[in-house]
């Protein structure tokens, strides 16, 4: 029989002590997380959506690990004009994956589900103001879902892209934000952005903050600011009254809206974007006209909302049409039109659901157009661009 040395005896004592106290080191469950993980019926449709989206242009790569992580690689160009399908495809993928985290209380998902591991910005070379705002909203939801654990990796970012997101205030989302300052040489972006605002429907003073920020970029006040102010106030009010109804399952954890602006000095082009992630204008506007009622039943039979969304979005431009029926409501969108009209040159674009409304003004000559979108805008995006 072999004799045990004092050193081996001490190891045995520590090992025994460790086993006896192991039960006291259990990790406490996050008190806001659900009792049970989400079921296969909840995550399987999103897994199928991601797999199908990859075949239609989504740049994504699954990681071969226990968490079944997936990386979303952003495309080279993101905008809602010439690259709408590809831009919305990537935004939707991020939004759907984050929605799973929300349902699961921010915990690691079941092995059969895709777990959003990373969003890679390295290939991104050009992004519009409104696309940057929508992307920021999705990343903000993700950061909220994982309880402030994200860490941006910017080593391979394009310098102009980094400059724009730095101006936008994108990195303020993170507790571990990069300390790098944007370049001011030939590689810097000529587009300067206003730091975005994120707030709920009760936020006051947002338009004043935006006006002051635009004044700093442009160098003077905007003569037609009154029309823009009225439209923005109505848009903010609509978020509180209609965008997030109690009976609908919400995609974001918070009932928020997002607002920003950009200015290109060389072109004297001012762009302002307002975005919410609610149910969208077509889902909140009443269907009172005969044509809208017919389209409603057509959509119900064919299970397609594209034509109905286009019709309802066009109806939303009419003065006095609201989902509340109040006579003093519904003037916000026409006020946005007036801002473009008074300036004389510019565009107003409204994306909501499958509907797209566009007003183009050239030397005070107007042209209006409504169309159907290939992919639904999850929420409402209002963008207008004017030449000062």
ABEGO torsion letter per residue (X at the ends): XBBBBAAAAAAAAAAAAAAAAAAAABBBBBAABBABBBBAAAAAAAAAAAAAAAAAGBBBBBBBBAAGBBBBBBBABBBAAAAAAAAAAAAAAAAAAAAAAAAAGGBBBBAABBBBABBBAAABABBBAAAAAAAAAAAAAAAAAAGGABBBBAAABBAAAAAAAAAAGAAAABABBBABBBBABAABBABBBBBBBBBBAABBGAAAAAAAAAAAAAGBBBAAAAAAAAAAAAAAAAAAAAABBAABBBABABBBBBBBBBBBAAAGBBBBBBBBABAEAAAABBBABAAAAAAAAAAAAAGBAAAAAAAAAAAAABBGBBAAGBAABGAAAAAAAAAAAAAGBEBBBBBBEABBBBBBBBGGBBBBBBBBBABBBBEBBBBBBBBX
